[in-house]
Amino acid sequence: MASTMAVSTEVKDEIKSFGSKGETYDDILRRIIGVAKERQLQMLLMDESNTDSVENALKRAKIKWQK
């Protein structure tokens, strides 16, 4: 099912610049969305804000599990 979406001429030209000959706007946008989703997943998986180094984890484990 198709729908209409109003965008400025500038945005339309930007979208078109991502396309190849014969691609529809739907094709281009689907590809762009796919790349954006992959990038989001990559950023999520590579986020190191709540991580600890292996060295620190080993030190904590040795202290916790001393005989």
N, CA, C, O and CB atoms as a CASP TS submission, in Angstrom:
PFRMAT TS
TARGET T0000
AUTHOR 0000-0000-0000
METHOD Language model
MODEL 1
PARENT N/A
ATOM      1  N   MET     1       0.847  -1.169   0.000  1.00  0.00           N
ATOM      2  CA  MET     1       0.000   0.000   0.000  1.00  0.00           C
ATOM      3  C   MET     1       0.899   1.241   0.000  1.00  0.00           C
ATOM      4  O   MET     1       1.834   1.319   0.796  1.00  0.00           O
ATOM      5  CB  MET     1      -0.967  -0.007   1.224  1.00  0.00           C
ATOM      6  N   ALA     2       0.639   2.172  -0.847  1.00  0.00           N
ATOM      7  CA  ALA     2       1.456   3.377  -0.983  1.00  0.00           C
ATOM      8  C   ALA     2       0.816   4.541  -0.240  1.00  0.00           C
ATOM      9  O   ALA     2      -0.395   4.578  -0.024  1.00  0.00           O
ATOM     10  CB  ALA     2       1.652   3.735  -2.465  1.00  0.00           C
ATOM     11  N   SER     3       1.666   5.492   0.144  1.00  0.00           N
ATOM     12  CA  SER     3       1.170   6.723   0.755  1.00  0.00           C
ATOM     13  C   SER     3       2.000   7.877   0.221  1.00  0.00           C
ATOM     14  O   SER     3       3.030   7.682  -0.425  1.00  0.00           O
ATOM     15  CB  SER     3       1.233   6.657   2.319  1.00  0.00           C
ATOM     16  N   THR     4       1.534   9.066   0.502  1.00  0.00           N
ATOM     17  CA  THR     4       2.224  10.270   0.068  1.00  0.00           C
ATOM     18  C   THR     4       2.851  10.929   1.280  1.00  0.00           C
ATOM     19  O   THR     4       2.252  10.971   2.355  1.00  0.00           O
ATOM     20  CB  THR     4       1.261  11.243  -0.659  1.00  0.00           C
ATOM     21  N   MET     5       4.051  11.439   1.103  1.00  0.00           N
ATOM     22  CA  MET     5       4.754  12.104   2.183  1.00  0.00           C
ATOM     23  C   MET     5       5.294  13.414   1.635  1.00  0.00           C
ATOM     24  O   MET     5       5.979  13.426   0.613  1.00  0.00           O
ATOM     25  CB  MET     5       5.898  11.209   2.766  1.00  0.00           C
ATOM     26  N   ALA     6       4.995  14.496   2.296  1.00  0.00           N
ATOM     27  CA  ALA     6       5.469  15.800   1.844  1.00  0.00           C
ATOM     28  C   ALA     6       6.865  16.062   2.396  1.00  0.00           C
ATOM     29  O   ALA     6       7.088  16.019   3.606  1.00  0.00           O
ATOM     30  CB  ALA     6       4.495  16.920   2.277  1.00  0.00           C
ATOM     31  N   VAL     7       7.793  16.331   1.498  1.00  0.00           N
ATOM     32  CA  VAL     7       9.150  16.709   1.880  1.00  0.00           C
ATOM     33  C   VAL     7       9.563  17.892   1.020  1.00  0.00           C
ATOM     34  O   VAL     7       9.014  18.114  -0.060  1.00  0.00           O
ATOM     35  CB  VAL     7      10.151  15.511   1.716  1.00  0.00           C
ATOM     36  N   SER     8      10.517  18.632   1.503  1.00  0.00           N
ATOM     37  CA  SER     8      10.997  19.775   0.724  1.00  0.00           C
ATOM     38  C   SER     8      11.750  19.270  -0.505  1.00  0.00           C
ATOM     39  O   SER     8      12.180  18.118  -0.554  1.00  0.00           O
ATOM     40  CB  SER     8      11.910  20.695   1.589  1.00  0.00           C
ATOM     41  N   THR     9      11.901  20.135  -1.477  1.00  0.00           N
ATOM     42  CA  THR     9      12.664  19.796  -2.668  1.00  0.00           C
ATOM     43  C   THR     9      14.098  19.449  -2.297  1.00  0.00           C
ATOM     44  O   THR     9      14.704  18.554  -2.885  1.00  0.00           O
ATOM     45  CB  THR     9      12.636  20.952  -3.675  1.00  0.00           C
ATOM     46  N   GLU    10      14.629  20.161  -1.323  1.00  0.00           N
ATOM     47  CA  GLU    10      16.002  19.898  -0.862  1.00  0.00           C
ATOM     48  C   GLU    10      16.126  18.471  -0.337  1.00  0.00           C
ATOM     49  O   GLU    10      17.073  17.764  -0.684  1.00  0.00           O
ATOM     50  CB  GLU    10      16.412  20.907   0.238  1.00  0.00           C
ATOM     51  N   VAL    11      15.182  18.041   0.495  1.00  0.00           N
ATOM     52  CA  VAL    11      15.216  16.685   1.048  1.00  0.00           C
ATOM     53  C   VAL    11      15.022  15.657  -0.064  1.00  0.00           C
ATOM     54  O   VAL    11      15.688  14.622  -0.084  1.00  0.00           O
ATOM     55  CB  VAL    11      14.132  16.510   2.137  1.00  0.00           C
ATOM     56  N   LYS    12      14.125  15.942  -0.969  1.00  0.00           N
ATOM     57  CA  LYS    12      13.896  15.037  -2.097  1.00  0.00           C
ATOM     58  C   LYS    12      15.184  14.852  -2.903  1.00  0.00           C
ATOM     59  O   LYS    12      15.524  13.735  -3.291  1.00  0.00           O
ATOM     60  CB  LYS    12      12.765  15.577  -3.006  1.00  0.00           C
ATOM     61  N   ASP    13      15.889  15.940  -3.147  1.00  0.00           N
ATOM     62  CA  ASP    13      17.152  15.866  -3.890  1.00  0.00           C
ATOM     63  C   ASP    13      18.208  15.084  -3.111  1.00  0.00           C
ATOM     64  O   ASP    13      18.989  14.335  -3.698  1.00  0.00           O
ATOM     65  CB  ASP    13      17.670  17.278  -4.204  1.00  0.00           C
ATOM     66  N   GLU    14      18.232  15.258  -1.799  1.00  0.00           N
ATOM     67  CA  GLU    14      19.182  14.506  -0.957  1.00  0.00           C
ATOM     68  C   GLU    14      18.889  13.008  -1.035  1.00  0.00           C
ATOM     69  O   GLU    14      19.805  12.201  -1.195  1.00  0.00           O
ATOM     70  CB  GLU    14      19.111  14.990   0.522  1.00  0.00           C
ATOM     71  N   ILE    15      17.631  12.645  -0.923  1.00  0.00           N
ATOM     72  CA  ILE    15      17.247  11.234  -1.031  1.00  0.00           C
ATOM     73  C   ILE    15      17.652  10.686  -2.394  1.00  0.00           C
ATOM     74  O   ILE    15      18.225   9.601  -2.494  1.00  0.00           O
ATOM     75  CB  ILE    15      15.724  11.060  -0.811  1.00  0.00           C
ATOM     76  N   LYS    16      17.353  11.438  -3.426  1.00  0.00           N
ATOM     77  CA  LYS    16      17.676  11.026  -4.795  1.00  0.00           C
ATOM     78  C   LYS    16      19.176  10.811  -4.967  1.00  0.00           C
ATOM     79  O   LYS    16      19.592   9.929  -5.718  1.00  0.00           O
ATOM     80  CB  LYS    16      17.178  12.073  -5.800  1.00  0.00           C
ATOM     81  N   SER    17      19.995  11.613  -4.276  1.00  0.00           N
ATOM     82  CA  SER    17      21.444  11.497  -4.410  1.00  0.00           C
ATOM     83  C   SER    17      21.969  10.173  -3.862  1.00  0.00           C
ATOM     84  O   SER    17      23.078   9.767  -4.208  1.00  0.00           O
ATOM     85  CB  SER    17      22.124  12.650  -3.700  1.00  0.00           C
ATOM     86  N   PHE    18      21.207   9.501  -3.025  1.00  0.00           N
ATOM     87  CA  PHE    18      21.602   8.205  -2.490  1.00  0.00           C
ATOM     88  C   PHE    18      21.220   7.060  -3.418  1.00  0.00           C
ATOM     89  O   PHE    18      21.622   5.918  -3.195  1.00  0.00           O
ATOM     90  CB  PHE    18      20.975   7.993  -1.131  1.00  0.00           C
ATOM     91  N   GLY    19      20.454   7.355  -4.447  1.00  0.00           N
ATOM     92  CA  GLY    19      19.942   6.313  -5.320  1.00  0.00           C
ATOM     93  C   GLY    19      20.821   6.009  -6.505  1.00  0.00           C
ATOM     94  O   GLY    19      21.750   6.744  -6.841  1.00  0.00           O
ATOM     95  N   SER    20      20.493   4.900  -7.119  1.00  0.00           N
ATOM     96  CA  SER    20      21.124   4.480  -8.366  1.00  0.00           C
ATOM     97  C   SER    20      20.062   4.488  -9.452  1.00  0.00           C
ATOM     98  O   SER    20      18.865   4.538  -9.170  1.00  0.00           O
ATOM     99  CB  SER    20      21.784   3.066  -8.230  1.00  0.00           C
ATOM    100  N   LYS    21      20.513   4.438 -10.688  1.00  0.00           N
ATOM    101  CA  LYS    21      19.589   4.459 -11.806  1.00  0.00           C
ATOM    102  C   LYS    21      18.578   3.307 -11.661  1.00  0.00           C
ATOM    103  O   LYS    21      18.953   2.159 -11.423  1.00  0.00           O
ATOM    104  CB  LYS    21      20.359   4.357 -13.151  1.00  0.00           C
ATOM    105  N   GLY    22      17.316   3.639 -11.807  1.00  0.00           N
ATOM    106  CA  GLY    22      16.262   2.642 -11.742  1.00  0.00           C
ATOM    107  C   GLY    22      15.685   2.406 -10.358  1.00  0.00           C
ATOM    108  O   GLY    22      14.661   1.736 -10.225  1.00  0.00           O
ATOM    109  N   GLU    23      16.323   2.946  -9.322  1.00  0.00           N
ATOM    110  CA  GLU    23      15.799   2.777  -7.963  1.00  0.00           C
ATOM    111  C   GLU    23      14.656   3.747  -7.711  1.00  0.00           C
ATOM    112  O   GLU    23      14.699   4.902  -8.134  1.00  0.00           O
ATOM    113  CB  GLU    23      16.912   2.984  -6.918  1.00  0.00           C
ATOM    114  N   THR    24      13.649   3.269  -7.025  1.00  0.00           N
ATOM    115  CA  THR    24      12.542   4.133  -6.619  1.00  0.00           C
ATOM    116  C   THR    24      12.905   4.807  -5.292  1.00  0.00           C
ATOM    117  O   THR    24      13.862   4.415  -4.624  1.00  0.00           O
ATOM    118  CB  THR    24      11.209   3.319  -6.489  1.00  0.00           C
ATOM    119  N   TYR    25      12.132   5.817  -4.929  1.00  0.00           N
ATOM    120  CA  TYR    25      12.347   6.445  -3.623  1.00  0.00           C
ATOM    121  C   TYR    25      12.126   5.423  -2.519  1.00  0.00           C
ATOM    122  O   TYR    25      12.819   5.452  -1.502  1.00  0.00           O
ATOM    123  CB  TYR    25      11.407   7.662  -3.432  1.00  0.00           C
ATOM    124  N   ASP    26      11.172   4.525  -2.706  1.00  0.00           N
ATOM    125  CA  ASP    26      10.915   3.478  -1.727  1.00  0.00           C
ATOM    126  C   ASP    26      12.154   2.600  -1.559  1.00  0.00           C
ATOM    127  O   ASP    26      12.541   2.286  -0.433  1.00  0.00           O
ATOM    128  CB  ASP    26       9.701   2.627  -2.149  1.00  0.00           C
ATOM    129  N   ASP    27      12.775   2.205  -2.664  1.00  0.00           N
ATOM    130  CA  ASP    27      14.000   1.401  -2.608  1.00  0.00           C
ATOM    131  C   ASP    27      15.100   2.127  -1.841  1.00  0.00           C
ATOM    132  O   ASP    27      15.751   1.552  -0.968  1.00  0.00           O
ATOM    133  CB  ASP    27      14.483   1.063  -4.024  1.00  0.00           C
ATOM    134  N   ILE    28      15.296   3.393  -2.180  1.00  0.00           N
ATOM    135  CA  ILE    28      16.357   4.188  -1.553  1.00  0.00           C
ATOM    136  C   ILE    28      16.114   4.321  -0.058  1.00  0.00           C
ATOM    137  O   ILE    28      17.023   4.109   0.746  1.00  0.00           O
ATOM    138  CB  ILE    28      16.448   5.580  -2.199  1.00  0.00           C
ATOM    139  N   LEU    29      14.901   4.667   0.310  1.00  0.00           N
ATOM    140  CA  LEU    29      14.598   4.858   1.732  1.00  0.00           C
ATOM    141  C   LEU    29      14.699   3.557   2.511  1.00  0.00           C
ATOM    142  O   LEU    29      15.169   3.560   3.649  1.00  0.00           O
ATOM    143  CB  LEU    29      13.205   5.448   1.900  1.00  0.00           C
ATOM    144  N   ARG    30      14.273   2.453   1.931  1.00  0.00           N
ATOM    145  CA  ARG    30      14.405   1.159   2.610  1.00  0.00           C
ATOM    146  C   ARG    30      15.875   0.834   2.870  1.00  0.00           C
ATOM    147  O   ARG    30      16.226   0.355   3.948  1.00  0.00           O
ATOM    148  CB  ARG    30      13.753   0.039   1.771  1.00  0.00           C
ATOM    149  N   ARG    31      16.731   1.094   1.883  1.00  0.00           N
ATOM    150  CA  ARG    31      18.156   0.843   2.047  1.00  0.00           C
ATOM    151  C   ARG    31      18.755   1.741   3.123  1.00  0.00           C
ATOM    152  O   ARG    31      19.532   1.287   3.963  1.00  0.00           O
ATOM    153  CB  ARG    31      18.886   1.051   0.724  1.00  0.00           C
ATOM    154  N   ILE    32      18.383   3.031   3.090  1.00  0.00           N
ATOM    155  CA  ILE    32      18.889   3.979   4.094  1.00  0.00           C
ATOM    156  C   ILE    32      18.440   3.559   5.493  1.00  0.00           C
ATOM    157  O   ILE    32      19.229   3.611   6.436  1.00  0.00           O
ATOM    158  CB  ILE    32      18.400   5.421   3.783  1.00  0.00           C
ATOM    159  N   ILE    33      17.196   3.147   5.632  1.00  0.00           N
ATOM    160  CA  ILE    33      16.680   2.701   6.932  1.00  0.00           C
ATOM    161  C   ILE    33      17.432   1.461   7.400  1.00  0.00           C
ATOM    162  O   ILE    33      17.771   1.352   8.578  1.00  0.00           O
ATOM    163  CB  ILE    33      15.163   2.407   6.849  1.00  0.00           C
ATOM    164  N   GLY    34      17.698   0.526   6.488  1.00  0.00           N
ATOM    165  CA  GLY    34      18.453  -0.670   6.847  1.00  0.00           C
ATOM    166  C   GLY    34      19.842  -0.340   7.362  1.00  0.00           C
ATOM    167  O   GLY    34      20.296  -0.907   8.356  1.00  0.00           O
ATOM    168  N   VAL    35      20.512   0.571   6.686  1.00  0.00           N
ATOM    169  CA  VAL    35      21.852   0.991   7.115  1.00  0.00           C
ATOM    170  C   VAL    35      21.775   1.681   8.474  1.00  0.00           C
ATOM    171  O   VAL    35      22.623   1.454   9.337  1.00  0.00           O
ATOM    172  CB  VAL    35      22.494   1.938   6.066  1.00  0.00           C
ATOM    173  N   ALA    36      20.768   2.515   8.662  1.00  0.00           N
ATOM    174  CA  ALA    36      20.619   3.221   9.938  1.00  0.00           C
ATOM    175  C   ALA    36      20.373   2.235  11.085  1.00  0.00           C
ATOM    176  O   ALA    36      20.911   2.412  12.178  1.00  0.00           O
ATOM    177  CB  ALA    36      19.461   4.239   9.856  1.00  0.00           C
ATOM    178  N   LYS    37      19.572   1.208  10.845  1.00  0.00           N
ATOM    179  CA  LYS    37      19.323   0.203  11.885  1.00  0.00           C
ATOM    180  C   LYS    37      20.590  -0.565  12.215  1.00  0.00           C
ATOM    181  O   LYS    37      20.866  -0.829  13.386  1.00  0.00           O
ATOM    182  CB  LYS    37      18.224  -0.770  11.444  1.00  0.00           C
ATOM    183  N   GLU    38      21.360  -0.926  11.206  1.00  0.00           N
ATOM    184  CA  GLU    38      22.629  -1.620  11.439  1.00  0.00           C
ATOM    185  C   GLU    38      23.568  -0.747  12.252  1.00  0.00           C
ATOM    186  O   GLU    38      24.241  -1.229  13.163  1.00  0.00           O
ATOM    187  CB  GLU    38      23.290  -2.013  10.107  1.00  0.00           C
ATOM    188  N   ARG    39      23.612   0.532  11.925  1.00  0.00           N
ATOM    189  CA  ARG    39      24.483   1.475  12.645  1.00  0.00           C
ATOM    190  C   ARG    39      24.048   1.614  14.099  1.00  0.00           C
ATOM    191  O   ARG    39      24.889   1.656  14.997  1.00  0.00           O
ATOM    192  CB  ARG    39      24.472   2.855  11.958  1.00  0.00           C
ATOM    193  N   GLN    40      22.736   1.688  14.338  1.00  0.00           N
ATOM    194  CA  GLN    40      22.236   1.775  15.709  1.00  0.00           C
ATOM    195  C   GLN    40      22.639   0.538  16.506  1.00  0.00           C
ATOM    196  O   GLN    40      23.074   0.652  17.652  1.00  0.00           O
ATOM    197  CB  GLN    40      20.706   1.938  15.717  1.00  0.00           C
ATOM    198  N   LEU    41      22.498  -0.632  15.911  1.00  0.00           N
ATOM    199  CA  LEU    41      22.869  -1.866  16.589  1.00  0.00           C
ATOM    200  C   LEU    41      24.360  -1.885  16.875  1.00  0.00           C
ATOM    201  O   LEU    41      24.785  -2.271  17.964  1.00  0.00           O
ATOM    202  CB  LEU    41      22.471  -3.083  15.751  1.00  0.00           C
ATOM    203  N   GLN    42      25.152  -1.469  15.897  1.00  0.00           N
ATOM    204  CA  GLN    42      26.600  -1.421  16.086  1.00  0.00           C
ATOM    205  C   GLN    42      26.960  -0.486  17.236  1.00  0.00           C
ATOM    206  O   GLN    42      27.801  -0.821  18.070  1.00  0.00           O
ATOM    207  CB  GLN    42      27.299  -0.968  14.794  1.00  0.00           C
ATOM    208  N   MET    43      26.333   0.672  17.281  1.00  0.00           N
ATOM    209  CA  MET    43      26.609   1.630  18.354  1.00  0.00           C
ATOM    210  C   MET    43      26.214   1.044  19.706  1.00  0.00           C
ATOM    211  O   MET    43      26.931   1.226  20.690  1.00  0.00           O
ATOM    212  CB  MET    43      25.858   2.954  18.108  1.00  0.00           C
ATOM    213  N   LEU    44      25.090   0.349  19.764  1.00  0.00           N
ATOM    214  CA  LEU    44      24.633  -0.267  21.011  1.00  0.00           C
ATOM    215  C   LEU    44      25.614  -1.336  21.473  1.00  0.00           C
ATOM    216  O   LEU    44      25.973  -1.393  22.649  1.00  0.00           O
ATOM    217  CB  LEU    44      23.233  -0.875  20.832  1.00  0.00           C
ATOM    218  N   LEU    45      26.049  -2.189  20.534  1.00  0.00           N
ATOM    219  CA  LEU    45      26.955  -3.282  20.888  1.00  0.00           C
ATOM    220  C   LEU    45      28.354  -2.800  21.240  1.00  0.00           C
ATOM    221  O   LEU    45      29.050  -3.441  22.027  1.00  0.00           O
ATOM    222  CB  LEU    45      27.036  -4.265  19.753  1.00  0.00           C
ATOM    223  N   MET    46      28.769  -1.688  20.670  1.00  0.00           N
ATOM    224  CA  MET    46      30.115  -1.184  20.913  1.00  0.00           C
ATOM    225  C   MET    46      30.179  -0.165  22.046  1.00  0.00           C
ATOM    226  O   MET    46      31.252   0.358  22.346  1.00  0.00           O
ATOM    227  CB  MET    46      30.655  -0.568  19.658  1.00  0.00           C
ATOM    228  N   ASP    47      29.046   0.121  22.677  1.00  0.00           N
ATOM    229  CA  ASP    47      29.002   1.094  23.760  1.00  0.00           C
ATOM    230  C   ASP    47      29.800   0.567  24.951  1.00  0.00           C
ATOM    231  O   ASP    47      29.495  -0.499  25.486  1.00  0.00           O
ATOM    232  CB  ASP    47      27.538   1.399  24.171  1.00  0.00           C
ATOM    233  N   GLU    48      30.797   1.301  25.354  1.00  0.00           N
ATOM    234  CA  GLU    48      31.658   0.884  26.458  1.00  0.00           C
ATOM    235  C   GLU    48      31.401   1.686  27.734  1.00  0.00           C
ATOM    236  O   GLU    48      32.206   1.627  28.664  1.00  0.00           O
ATOM    237  CB  GLU    48      33.113   1.019  26.056  1.00  0.00           C
ATOM    238  N   SER    49      30.308   2.427  27.796  1.00  0.00           N
ATOM    239  CA  SER    49      30.073   3.308  28.941  1.00  0.00           C
ATOM    240  C   SER    49      29.840   2.547  30.243  1.00  0.00           C
ATOM    241  O   SER    49      30.140   3.075  31.314  1.00  0.00           O
ATOM    242  CB  SER    49      28.889   4.197  28.664  1.00  0.00           C
ATOM    243  N   ASN    50      29.315   1.324  30.184  1.00  0.00           N
ATOM    244  CA  ASN    50      29.061   0.559  31.399  1.00  0.00           C
ATOM    245  C   ASN    50      29.899  -0.716  31.432  1.00  0.00           C
ATOM    246  O   ASN    50      29.428  -1.760  31.881  1.00  0.00           O
ATOM    247  CB  ASN    50      27.576   0.216  31.507  1.00  0.00           C
ATOM    248  N   THR    51      31.129  -0.630  30.962  1.00  0.00           N
ATOM    249  CA  THR    51      31.982  -1.810  30.922  1.00  0.00           C
ATOM    250  C   THR    51      33.180  -1.648  31.829  1.00  0.00           C
ATOM    251  O   THR    51      33.488  -0.554  32.301  1.00  0.00           O
ATOM    252  CB  THR    51      32.439  -2.089  29.504  1.00  0.00           C
ATOM    253  N   ASP    52      33.840  -2.752  32.058  1.00  0.00           N
ATOM    254  CA  ASP    52      35.039  -2.758  32.877  1.00  0.00           C
ATOM    255  C   ASP    52      36.098  -3.546  32.117  1.00  0.00           C
ATOM    256  O   ASP    52      35.771  -4.414  31.308  1.00  0.00           O
ATOM    257  CB  ASP    52      34.769  -3.371  34.298  1.00  0.00           C
ATOM    258  N   SER    53      37.333  -3.251  32.371  1.00  0.00           N
ATOM    259  CA  SER    53      38.405  -3.969  31.684  1.00  0.00           C
ATOM    260  C   SER    53      38.500  -5.392  32.212  1.00  0.00           C
ATOM    261  O   SER    53      38.065  -5.681  33.327  1.00  0.00           O
ATOM    262  CB  SER    53      39.754  -3.240  31.858  1.00  0.00           C
ATOM    263  N   VAL    54      39.064  -6.264  31.414  1.00  0.00           N
ATOM    264  CA  VAL    54      39.266  -7.655  31.827  1.00  0.00           C
ATOM    265  C   VAL    54      40.175  -7.705  33.049  1.00  0.00           C
ATOM    266  O   VAL    54      39.954  -8.502  33.961  1.00  0.00           O
ATOM    267  CB  VAL    54      39.869  -8.493  30.669  1.00  0.00           C
ATOM    268  N   GLU    55      41.186  -6.862  33.065  1.00  0.00           N
ATOM    269  CA  GLU    55      42.118  -6.838  34.188  1.00  0.00           C
ATOM    270  C   GLU    55      41.395  -6.522  35.497  1.00  0.00           C
ATOM    271  O   GLU    55      41.605  -7.204  36.501  1.00  0.00           O
ATOM    272  CB  GLU    55      43.227  -5.809  33.937  1.00  0.00           C
ATOM    273  N   ASN    56      40.547  -5.495  35.491  1.00  0.00           N
ATOM    274  CA  ASN    56      39.812  -5.130  36.704  1.00  0.00           C
ATOM    275  C   ASN    56      38.849  -6.230  37.122  1.00  0.00           C
ATOM    276  O   ASN    56      38.704  -6.508  38.312  1.00  0.00           O
ATOM    277  CB  ASN    56      39.050  -3.826  36.492  1.00  0.00           C
ATOM    278  N   ALA    57      38.190  -6.856  36.156  1.00  0.00           N
ATOM    279  CA  ALA    57      37.264  -7.944  36.468  1.00  0.00           C
ATOM    280  C   ALA    57      38.006  -9.118  37.090  1.00  0.00           C
ATOM    281  O   ALA    57      37.510  -9.731  38.036  1.00  0.00           O
ATOM    282  CB  ALA    57      36.517  -8.398  35.204  1.00  0.00           C
ATOM    283  N   LEU    58      39.194  -9.441  36.570  1.00  0.00           N
ATOM    284  CA  LEU    58      39.989 -10.532  37.142  1.00  0.00           C
ATOM    285  C   LEU    58      40.445 -10.207  38.563  1.00  0.00           C
ATOM    286  O   LEU    58      40.426 -11.080  39.430  1.00  0.00           O
ATOM    287  CB  LEU    58      41.204 -10.823  36.259  1.00  0.00           C
ATOM    288  N   LYS    59      40.851  -8.977  38.807  1.00  0.00           N
ATOM    289  CA  LYS    59      41.266  -8.571  40.154  1.00  0.00           C
ATOM    290  C   LYS    59      40.112  -8.735  41.136  1.00  0.00           C
ATOM    291  O   LYS    59      40.290  -9.276  42.228  1.00  0.00           O
ATOM    292  CB  LYS    59      41.766  -7.109  40.154  1.00  0.00           C
ATOM    293  N   ARG    60      38.928  -8.266  40.746  1.00  0.00           N
ATOM    294  CA  ARG    60      37.752  -8.393  41.623  1.00  0.00           C
ATOM    295  C   ARG    60      37.402  -9.859  41.868  1.00  0.00           C
ATOM    296  O   ARG    60      37.044 -10.230  42.986  1.00  0.00           O
ATOM    297  CB  ARG    60      36.541  -7.663  41.010  1.00  0.00           C
ATOM    298  N   ALA    61      37.503 -10.688  40.842  1.00  0.00           N
ATOM    299  CA  ALA    61      37.184 -12.108  40.977  1.00  0.00           C
ATOM    300  C   ALA    61      38.172 -12.802  41.908  1.00  0.00           C
ATOM    301  O   ALA    61      37.774 -13.632  42.726  1.00  0.00           O
ATOM    302  CB  ALA    61      37.184 -12.791  39.604  1.00  0.00           C
ATOM    303  N   LYS    62      39.462 -12.467  41.789  1.00  0.00           N
ATOM    304  CA  LYS    62      40.466 -13.076  42.654  1.00  0.00           C
ATOM    305  C   LYS    62      40.225 -12.711  44.114  1.00  0.00           C
ATOM    306  O   LYS    62      40.370 -13.555  44.998  1.00  0.00           O
ATOM    307  CB  LYS    62      41.869 -12.644  42.229  1.00  0.00           C
ATOM    308  N   ILE    63      39.861 -11.469  44.367  1.00  0.00           N
ATOM    309  CA  ILE    63      39.578 -11.031  45.743  1.00  0.00           C
ATOM    310  C   ILE    63      38.323 -11.732  46.261  1.00  0.00           C
ATOM    311  O   ILE    63      38.300 -12.207  47.397  1.00  0.00           O
ATOM    312  CB  ILE    63      39.401  -9.482  45.809  1.00  0.00           C
ATOM    313  N   LYS    64      37.299 -11.795  45.445  1.00  0.00           N
ATOM    314  CA  LYS    64      36.023 -12.387  45.860  1.00  0.00           C
ATOM    315  C   LYS    64      36.152 -13.892  46.101  1.00  0.00           C
ATOM    316  O   LYS    64      35.511 -14.427  47.006  1.00  0.00           O
ATOM    317  CB  LYS    64      34.948 -12.121  44.802  1.00  0.00           C
ATOM    318  N   TRP    65      36.967 -14.575  45.311  1.00  0.00           N
ATOM    319  CA  TRP    65      37.024 -16.025  45.371  1.00  0.00           C
ATOM    320  C   TRP    65      38.330 -16.552  46.002  1.00  0.00           C
ATOM    321  O   TRP    65      38.777 -17.655  45.687  1.00  0.00           O
ATOM    322  CB  TRP    65      36.865 -16.588  43.980  1.00  0.00           C
ATOM    323  N   GLN    66      38.929 -15.751  46.890  1.00  0.00           N
ATOM    324  CA  GLN    66      40.138 -16.203  47.583  1.00  0.00           C
ATOM    325  C   GLN    66      39.814 -17.400  48.463  1.00  0.00           C
ATOM    326  O   GLN    66      38.706 -17.523  48.986  1.00  0.00           O
ATOM    327  CB  GLN    66      40.750 -15.061  48.430  1.00  0.00           C
ATOM    328  N   LYS    67      40.801 -18.283  48.617  1.00  0.00           N
ATOM    329  CA  LYS    67      40.614 -19.460  49.507  1.00  0.00           C
ATOM    330  C   LYS    67      40.894 -19.098  50.913  1.00  0.00           C
ATOM    331  O   LYS    67      40.793 -19.944  51.801  1.00  0.00           O
ATOM    332  CB  LYS    67      41.510 -20.624  49.100  1.00  0.00           C
TER
END
